[in-house]
Amino acid sequence: MAYVRSVESSPTGSAAGAWRGHLASVVVLLAWDAAPGLFPARAHDTLAAFPLAMIAFAYLVYQAAHRPARLEVVKAVLLAIAFLFWAANQFWPDLKQATLFNDIAIGCLFWTCF
């Protein structure tokens, strides 16, 4: 029983709850794909951007908890920036900067590979 309590109060336990929240947001996004008429106009913009932004924040929290080497911190920040710009591209698809947001995301993803 003590083991169960320690797991529930550990970062892993709260990470599991966050994971379920992310999963739920993706399920809602896929529901929009199956039946877009059931959702308000432009709901897809928010539904697509939310999981991407949450990935960015979750990954930074994960990295902070694991105290990686300096280079890994830089890569984590670049990856988070990439996901945030990808989210911005999804959230504001009609902005003239949307293509720039997408290109910045691609550039950041590219640099995380090295």
C-alpha positions as CSV (number, residue, x, y, z in Angstrom):
1,M,0.0,0.0,0.0
2,A,2.8,2.4,0.8
3,Y,4.2,1.7,-2.7
4,V,0.9,2.8,-4.3
5,R,0.9,6.0,-2.3
6,S,4.5,6.9,-3.3
7,V,3.8,6.2,-7.0
8,E,0.6,8.4,-6.9
9,S,2.5,11.3,-5.3
10,S,5.6,10.9,-7.5
11,P,6.3,13.0,-10.6
12,T,5.6,9.8,-12.6
13,G,2.1,9.6,-11.2
14,S,1.3,13.2,-12.1
15,A,2.9,12.7,-15.5
16,A,0.5,9.9,-16.0
17,G,-2.4,12.2,-15.3
18,A,-0.9,14.8,-17.7
19,W,-0.5,12.0,-20.3
20,R,-4.2,11.2,-20.0
21,G,-5.1,14.9,-20.5
22,H,-3.0,15.0,-23.6
23,L,-4.6,11.8,-24.9
24,A,-8.0,13.2,-24.3
25,S,-7.1,16.4,-26.3
26,V,-6.0,14.2,-29.2
27,V,-9.2,12.1,-29.0
28,V,-11.2,15.3,-29.2
29,L,-9.1,16.4,-32.2
30,L,-9.8,13.1,-34.0
31,A,-13.5,13.4,-33.1
32,W,-13.4,16.8,-35.0
33,D,-11.9,15.0,-38.0
34,A,-14.7,12.4,-37.9
35,A,-17.6,14.9,-37.3
36,P,-16.5,18.5,-37.8
37,G,-20.1,19.7,-37.9
38,L,-20.5,18.9,-34.2
39,F,-17.9,21.6,-33.3
40,P,-18.0,25.4,-33.4
41,A,-16.4,27.1,-36.4
42,R,-12.6,27.3,-36.2
43,A,-12.5,24.8,-33.3
44,H,-9.9,22.8,-35.2
45,D,-7.4,25.6,-34.8
46,T,-7.5,25.3,-31.0
47,L,-7.9,21.6,-31.0
48,A,-4.8,21.1,-33.1
49,A,-2.7,23.7,-31.3
50,F,-3.4,22.6,-27.7
51,P,-1.7,19.2,-27.8
52,L,1.3,20.7,-29.6
53,A,1.7,23.4,-27.0
54,M,1.2,20.9,-24.1
55,I,3.9,18.6,-25.6
56,A,6.3,21.6,-25.5
57,F,5.6,22.4,-21.9
58,A,5.6,18.7,-20.8
59,Y,8.9,18.0,-22.4
60,L,10.5,21.0,-20.7
61,V,9.2,19.9,-17.3
62,Y,10.4,16.4,-18.0
63,Q,13.9,17.6,-18.9
64,A,14.0,19.9,-15.8
65,A,13.2,16.9,-13.6
66,H,16.0,14.8,-15.1
67,R,18.7,17.5,-15.1
68,P,20.3,16.7,-18.5
69,A,23.6,17.9,-19.7
70,R,23.8,21.4,-21.1
71,L,23.6,20.3,-24.8
72,E,20.5,18.3,-24.0
73,V,18.9,21.4,-22.4
74,V,19.6,23.4,-25.6
75,K,18.0,20.6,-27.7
76,A,15.0,20.4,-25.3
77,V,14.5,24.2,-25.6
78,L,14.8,24.0,-29.4
79,L,12.3,21.1,-29.5
80,A,9.9,23.0,-27.2
81,I,10.2,26.1,-29.4
82,A,9.5,24.0,-32.5
83,F,6.3,22.6,-31.0
84,L,5.2,26.1,-29.9
85,F,5.7,27.5,-33.4
86,W,3.9,24.5,-34.8
87,A,1.1,25.2,-32.4
88,A,1.1,28.8,-33.4
89,N,0.9,27.8,-37.1
90,Q,-2.2,25.6,-36.2
91,F,-3.8,28.2,-34.0
92,W,-3.4,31.1,-36.5
93,P,-3.4,29.4,-39.9
94,D,-4.7,32.6,-41.7
95,L,-2.0,34.9,-40.4
96,K,0.5,35.9,-43.0
97,Q,3.2,34.8,-40.5
98,A,1.8,31.2,-40.4
99,T,4.2,30.0,-43.0
100,L,7.0,31.6,-41.1
101,F,5.9,29.9,-37.9
102,N,5.9,26.6,-39.7
103,D,9.4,27.2,-41.2
104,I,10.8,28.1,-37.7
105,A,9.3,24.9,-36.3
106,I,11.0,22.9,-39.1
107,G,14.3,24.7,-38.5
108,C,14.2,24.0,-34.8
109,L,13.3,20.4,-35.4
110,F,16.2,20.1,-37.8
111,W,18.7,21.5,-35.3
112,T,17.6,19.1,-32.6
113,C,18.9,16.2,-34.7
114,F,22.5,17.3,-34.2
